[in-house]
Amino acid sequence: MKKVVILGGGNIGRMVSFLLGGCGDYSVHVGDLSLEGARAAAAVGGGTHDQIDFSDPARIAACLKGAWAVVSCAPYRCNATIARCARDAGTHYFDLTEDVNVTRSVIELAKGASTAFVPQCGLAPGFITIAANHLAKPFAAIDELRLRVGALPLHPSNKLGYNLTWSTDGVINECINACDAVVDGTMASVPALEHLERLVIDGVEFEAFNTSGGLGTLATSLAGRVRNLNYKTIRFPGHCELLRFLLHELRFAEHRAQLKEVLERSIPTTTQDQVVMFVSASGTLDGKLHQRVYAKRVFAQSLGGHHWTAIQVTTAAGLCAIVDLFAEGKTPQKGLVRMEDVSWDNFIANRFGRHYL
């Protein structure tokens, strides 16, 4: 049995523990600053737990001793430290981060490493990158590749049409930081909350706008092959306008800690959620302009006697599928492993990847 250390016992870490610990092929050990959080997350996977301060490299190193892999479900700002400890310990590393600068640090650590570094393997970036790469592969020339993802309430009931379903820090980060894109064949940095568009999926109207981090390494991987490539977050109509008011007119973009306090005080969480995904690829195929599309809505559900939110299912299932495929030798085994290195067919056939069908 392979020992996997899960750092972060929150909502996602708890489901990663449930999936990996419950499948019979992995033993899990959960570490978290909250002893109760670590205990609860470990319990659903039949694992062990420990209290760990993610800013303490010595405690992380002790936790990683003898581990085959570490999965970081910790706040994104902790990942560079965790990745360095993983390299020192000779432990394979997986994370969920969408933060561009953190990922650059992980990529640097992966250079020349004898173990694998697999960042950004959750939902977006992560699964959505695998889906986009799969749709684009058959084209002789890719004209446009559009990636769209939204974690949304099933029953929106406020002006924002939004509930907190995942990391507040992550939400703020993606709506302020610059966004990677390819525009007319050239790598570009575009502002968040711009290029608003309308989408209709399953008869429901949504909007989508630029946010940071969702492309992962895809823009670099497809450089020279794609004319236009971008990632946008899906929300209910009107959300973007209100965010612009908060971030720019009220200048909360300059006061992230205060914005986090306001959002967590005023916007309720929900366990009745949905994840909306849309990927569209168009280009030249057999001498003609052709389009291929993946669209899916995933809802909160019950598994193993537990209620899991849609964002838990999609994020944890994506990561666990990547861990599984790596363990089976179906991805590169050392250095940087990108989502573009993961086969769609292998992913979707995986026992965890099937949640996306």
C-alpha positions as CSV (number, residue, x, y, z in Angstrom):
1,M,0.0,0.0,0.0
2,K,1.4,3.4,-0.9
3,K,1.5,6.0,1.8
4,V,0.0,9.4,0.8
5,V,0.3,12.4,3.1
6,I,-2.6,14.9,2.6
7,L,-1.7,18.4,3.9
8,G,-4.9,20.3,4.5
9,G,-7.9,18.7,6.1
10,G,-10.5,21.1,4.8
11,N,-13.3,20.3,2.4
12,I,-11.1,19.1,-0.5
13,G,-8.6,17.3,1.7
14,R,-11.4,15.4,3.4
15,M,-12.7,14.1,0.1
16,V,-9.2,13.3,-1.2
17,S,-8.8,11.2,2.0
18,F,-12.2,9.5,1.4
19,L,-11.4,8.6,-2.2
20,L,-7.8,7.5,-1.8
21,G,-8.2,5.9,1.6
22,G,-11.3,4.1,0.7
23,C,-10.1,2.5,-2.6
24,G,-7.8,0.0,-0.9
25,D,-4.6,1.0,-2.7
26,Y,-3.4,3.9,-0.5
27,S,-2.9,4.6,3.2
28,V,-3.6,8.2,4.1
29,H,-2.1,10.5,6.7
30,V,-3.7,13.9,7.1
31,G,-1.9,16.9,8.5
32,D,-3.6,20.2,9.3
33,L,-3.2,23.2,11.6
34,S,-6.5,22.3,13.1
35,L,-6.2,19.0,15.0
36,E,-10.0,18.5,14.8
37,G,-9.9,19.1,11.0
38,A,-7.1,16.7,10.5
39,R,-8.9,14.1,12.6
40,A,-12.2,14.4,10.7
41,A,-10.5,14.3,7.3
42,A,-8.5,11.2,8.2
43,A,-11.5,9.4,9.7
44,V,-13.4,9.3,6.4
45,G,-10.4,7.6,4.7
46,G,-9.5,5.3,7.5
47,G,-6.2,7.1,8.0
48,T,-4.1,8.7,10.6
49,H,-3.7,12.4,11.4
50,D,-1.4,15.0,12.9
51,Q,-1.4,18.7,13.7
52,I,1.0,20.6,11.4
53,D,1.9,24.2,10.9
54,F,2.5,24.5,7.1
55,S,5.0,27.3,7.7
56,D,7.3,25.0,9.6
57,P,9.5,23.0,7.2
58,A,10.8,20.8,10.0
59,R,7.3,19.6,10.9
60,I,6.5,19.0,7.2
61,A,9.7,17.1,6.7
62,A,8.9,14.8,9.7
63,C,5.4,14.2,8.4
64,L,6.7,13.2,4.9
65,K,9.2,10.7,6.2
66,G,8.5,7.3,4.5
67,A,5.7,8.8,2.3
68,W,5.4,7.8,-1.3
69,A,3.6,11.1,-2.2
70,V,2.3,14.3,-0.7
71,V,-0.9,15.9,-1.8
72,S,-1.2,19.6,-0.9
73,C,-4.7,20.7,-0.2
74,A,-3.3,23.6,1.8
75,P,-3.7,27.3,1.0
76,Y,-1.8,28.1,-2.2
77,R,0.7,30.3,-0.4
78,C,2.0,27.2,1.5
79,N,2.8,25.2,-1.6
80,A,6.3,26.4,-2.3
81,T,7.4,25.4,1.1
82,I,5.7,22.0,0.9
83,A,7.1,21.4,-2.6
84,R,10.7,22.1,-1.3
85,C,10.2,19.7,1.6
86,A,8.9,17.0,-0.8
87,R,12.0,17.4,-3.0
88,D,14.3,17.1,0.1
89,A,12.4,14.0,1.3
90,G,12.3,12.3,-2.1
91,T,8.5,12.3,-2.1
92,H,6.3,12.8,-5.2
93,Y,4.4,16.1,-5.0
94,F,0.8,16.9,-6.2
95,D,-1.2,20.1,-5.6
96,L,-4.3,22.0,-6.6
97,T,-3.1,25.6,-6.9
98,E,-4.3,28.0,-9.5
99,D,-1.7,30.7,-8.5
100,V,0.7,31.4,-11.3
101,N,3.7,32.5,-9.2
102,V,3.4,29.5,-6.9
103,T,3.3,27.2,-9.9
104,R,6.4,28.8,-11.3
105,S,8.2,28.0,-8.0
106,V,7.1,24.4,-8.3
107,I,8.3,24.2,-11.9
108,E,11.7,25.4,-10.8
109,L,11.9,22.8,-8.1
110,A,11.0,20.1,-10.6
111,K,14.1,20.8,-12.8
112,G,16.5,17.8,-12.4
113,A,14.4,16.2,-9.7
114,S,14.3,12.4,-9.4
115,T,10.8,12.5,-8.1
116,A,7.6,13.9,-9.8
117,F,6.1,17.4,-9.3
118,V,2.5,17.5,-10.5
119,P,1.0,21.0,-9.8
120,Q,-2.5,22.2,-10.8
121,C,-4.2,18.8,-10.9
122,G,-7.7,19.6,-9.6
123,L,-10.5,21.1,-11.6
124,A,-9.3,24.3,-13.2
125,P,-6.5,24.1,-13.9
126,G,-6.5,20.3,-14.0
127,F,-9.3,18.4,-15.5
128,I,-10.4,21.3,-17.7
129,T,-6.8,21.4,-19.2
130,I,-7.0,17.7,-20.0
131,A,-10.4,18.2,-21.7
132,A,-9.2,21.2,-23.7
133,N,-6.0,19.5,-24.9
134,H,-8.0,16.4,-25.9
135,L,-10.5,18.5,-28.0
136,A,-7.7,20.4,-29.7
137,K,-5.5,17.5,-30.6
138,P,-7.1,16.4,-33.9
139,F,-6.9,19.9,-35.5
140,A,-4.2,20.6,-38.0
141,A,-4.5,24.2,-36.9
142,I,-6.3,25.5,-33.8
143,D,-8.2,28.7,-34.4
144,E,-9.8,29.1,-31.0
145,L,-9.7,27.2,-27.7
146,R,-12.1,28.4,-24.9
147,L,-12.1,27.0,-21.4
148,R,-15.0,28.0,-19.1
149,V,-15.6,26.8,-15.5
150,G,-17.8,28.0,-12.7
151,A,-18.5,26.8,-9.1
152,L,-22.0,28.1,-8.4
153,P,-24.9,27.7,-6.0
154,L,-27.8,25.5,-7.3
155,H,-30.3,28.1,-5.9
156,P,-28.8,31.6,-6.2
157,S,-30.6,34.0,-3.9
158,N,-28.5,37.2,-3.6
159,K,-27.4,40.0,-5.9
160,L,-24.1,38.3,-6.7
161,G,-25.9,35.1,-7.6
162,Y,-23.1,33.4,-5.6
163,N,-22.3,31.4,-2.5
164,L,-18.9,30.6,-1.1
165,T,-18.2,27.0,-2.1
166,W,-14.4,27.0,-2.0
167,S,-11.4,29.1,-0.9
168,T,-12.2,32.7,-0.5
169,D,-8.5,33.6,-1.0
170,G,-8.6,31.7,-4.3
171,V,-11.7,33.6,-5.4
172,I,-10.1,36.9,-4.7
173,N,-6.8,35.9,-6.2
174,E,-8.3,34.9,-9.6
175,C,-10.4,38.1,-9.9
176,I,-7.5,40.4,-9.3
177,N,-4.3,38.9,-10.8
178,A,-3.4,39.1,-14.5
179,C,-4.6,36.3,-16.7
180,D,-2.6,34.3,-19.3
181,A,-4.0,34.0,-22.8
182,V,-2.9,33.6,-26.4
183,V,-4.2,36.4,-28.6
184,D,-3.7,36.3,-32.4
185,G,-1.0,33.7,-31.9
186,T,1.0,35.7,-29.3
187,M,1.3,35.0,-25.6
188,A,-0.5,37.8,-23.7
189,S,-1.4,38.9,-20.2
190,V,-5.0,40.2,-20.0
191,P,-6.8,41.9,-17.1
192,A,-9.2,39.9,-14.9
193,L,-13.0,40.7,-15.1
194,E,-12.8,41.7,-18.7
195,H,-14.1,40.3,-22.0
196,L,-17.5,39.5,-20.6
197,E,-19.6,37.1,-22.6
198,R,-22.9,35.3,-22.4
199,L,-23.3,31.5,-22.3
200,V,-26.3,29.2,-22.4
201,I,-25.7,25.6,-21.0
202,D,-28.6,23.2,-20.6
203,G,-31.0,26.1,-21.2
204,V,-29.6,28.1,-18.3
205,E,-28.1,31.5,-19.0
206,F,-24.6,32.3,-17.6
207,E,-21.9,34.9,-18.1
208,A,-18.2,34.4,-18.2
209,F,-15.2,36.7,-17.8
210,N,-11.4,36.6,-17.6
211,T,-9.9,35.2,-14.4
212,S,-6.4,34.2,-13.5
213,G,-4.7,30.8,-13.3
214,G,-7.2,28.5,-15.0
215,L,-5.0,27.8,-18.1
216,G,-2.2,26.2,-16.1
217,T,0.7,25.5,-18.5
218,L,-1.6,25.0,-21.6
219,A,-0.7,28.4,-23.2
220,T,3.0,27.5,-23.2
221,S,2.4,24.0,-24.4
222,L,0.3,25.1,-27.3
223,A,2.4,28.0,-28.3
224,G,2.7,28.2,-32.1
225,R,-0.3,25.9,-32.6
226,V,-3.2,28.0,-31.4
227,R,-4.4,31.4,-32.6
228,N,-6.6,32.3,-29.6
229,L,-6.7,30.6,-26.2
230,N,-8.4,31.9,-23.0
231,Y,-9.9,30.8,-19.7
232,K,-12.9,32.5,-18.1
233,T,-14.9,31.9,-14.9
234,I,-18.7,31.2,-15.3
235,R,-21.1,33.1,-13.1
236,F,-24.8,34.0,-13.1
237,P,-25.6,37.3,-15.1
238,G,-24.7,40.5,-13.2
239,H,-22.0,39.0,-11.1
240,C,-19.1,40.6,-13.0
241,E,-20.5,44.1,-12.8
242,L,-20.9,43.9,-9.0
243,L,-17.3,42.5,-8.6
244,R,-15.9,45.4,-10.7
245,F,-17.8,47.8,-8.3
246,L,-16.3,46.1,-5.2
247,L,-12.8,45.7,-6.5
248,H,-12.2,48.9,-8.5
249,E,-14.8,51.6,-7.5
250,L,-14.6,50.7,-3.8
251,R,-10.9,49.8,-4.2
252,F,-11.1,46.4,-2.4
253,A,-8.5,45.2,-4.9
254,E,-6.0,47.1,-2.8
255,H,-7.3,45.6,0.5
256,R,-7.6,41.9,0.0
257,A,-7.8,41.0,3.7
258,Q,-10.7,43.4,4.2
259,L,-12.5,42.0,1.1
260,K,-12.1,38.5,2.5
261,E,-13.6,39.6,5.8
262,V,-16.5,41.2,4.0
263,L,-17.2,38.2,1.8
264,E,-17.0,35.7,4.6
265,R,-19.2,37.8,6.8
266,S,-21.9,38.5,4.2
267,I,-21.9,35.7,1.6
268,P,-23.2,32.4,3.0
269,T,-21.7,29.0,2.2
270,T,-23.8,26.3,0.7
271,T,-23.6,22.5,0.2
272,Q,-26.2,22.7,-2.6
273,D,-24.0,23.6,-5.4
274,Q,-23.1,22.8,-9.0
275,V,-19.9,23.0,-11.2
276,V,-20.5,24.1,-14.7
277,M,-17.9,23.3,-17.4
278,F,-17.7,24.3,-21.0
279,V,-14.8,23.8,-23.4
280,S,-14.9,24.7,-27.1
281,A,-12.2,24.0,-29.7
282,S,-12.4,25.1,-33.3
283,G,-9.9,24.8,-36.1
284,T,-9.0,23.1,-39.3
285,L,-10.0,19.4,-39.6
286,D,-9.9,17.5,-42.9
287,G,-9.5,20.8,-44.7
288,K,-12.7,22.4,-43.1
289,L,-13.4,24.6,-40.2
290,H,-14.7,22.3,-37.4
291,Q,-15.8,22.7,-33.8
292,R,-15.6,20.2,-30.9
293,V,-17.3,20.9,-27.5
294,Y,-17.4,19.4,-24.0
295,A,-20.1,20.7,-21.7
296,K,-21.1,19.3,-18.3
297,R,-22.8,20.2,-15.1
298,V,-21.9,18.3,-11.9
299,F,-24.1,18.5,-8.8
300,A,-23.7,17.9,-5.1
301,Q,-24.2,14.2,-4.3
302,S,-24.1,11.4,-1.8
303,L,-21.2,8.9,-1.9
304,G,-20.3,6.3,0.8
305,G,-23.0,7.7,3.1
306,H,-21.5,11.2,3.0
307,H,-22.8,14.4,1.3
308,W,-20.3,15.9,-1.0
309,T,-20.5,19.2,-2.8
310,A,-20.0,19.5,-6.5
311,I,-16.8,21.4,-6.0
312,Q,-15.5,18.7,-3.7
313,V,-16.3,16.0,-6.1
314,T,-14.8,17.6,-9.2
315,T,-11.7,18.9,-7.5
316,A,-10.9,15.8,-5.5
317,A,-11.8,13.4,-8.2
318,G,-9.5,15.2,-10.7
319,L,-6.6,15.1,-8.3
320,C,-7.1,11.5,-7.2
321,A,-7.3,10.3,-10.9
322,I,-4.0,12.0,-11.5
323,V,-2.4,10.3,-8.5
324,D,-3.9,6.9,-9.7
325,L,-2.6,7.3,-13.2
326,F,0.8,8.3,-12.0
327,A,0.9,5.2,-9.7
328,E,0.1,3.1,-12.7
329,G,2.9,4.5,-14.8
330,K,0.6,6.3,-17.2
331,T,2.2,9.7,-16.8
332,P,5.9,10.8,-16.8
333,Q,7.5,9.5,-13.6
334,K,9.9,12.3,-12.6
335,G,10.4,16.1,-13.0
336,L,7.5,18.3,-14.0
337,V,4.3,16.5,-15.0
338,R,1.8,18.8,-16.8
339,M,-1.9,18.2,-17.3
340,E,-1.1,18.1,-21.0
341,D,0.9,14.9,-20.3
342,V,-2.3,13.1,-19.2
343,S,-4.3,11.1,-21.6
344,W,-8.0,11.9,-21.8
345,D,-8.9,8.3,-22.4
346,N,-6.9,7.1,-19.4
347,F,-8.3,9.8,-17.2
348,I,-12.0,9.3,-18.1
349,A,-11.6,5.5,-17.7
350,N,-10.1,5.9,-14.3
351,R,-12.2,5.0,-11.2
352,F,-12.0,8.6,-10.0
353,G,-12.1,10.3,-13.4
354,R,-15.4,8.7,-14.2
355,H,-17.1,11.3,-12.0
356,Y,-16.7,13.6,-15.0
357,L,-18.8,11.5,-17.3
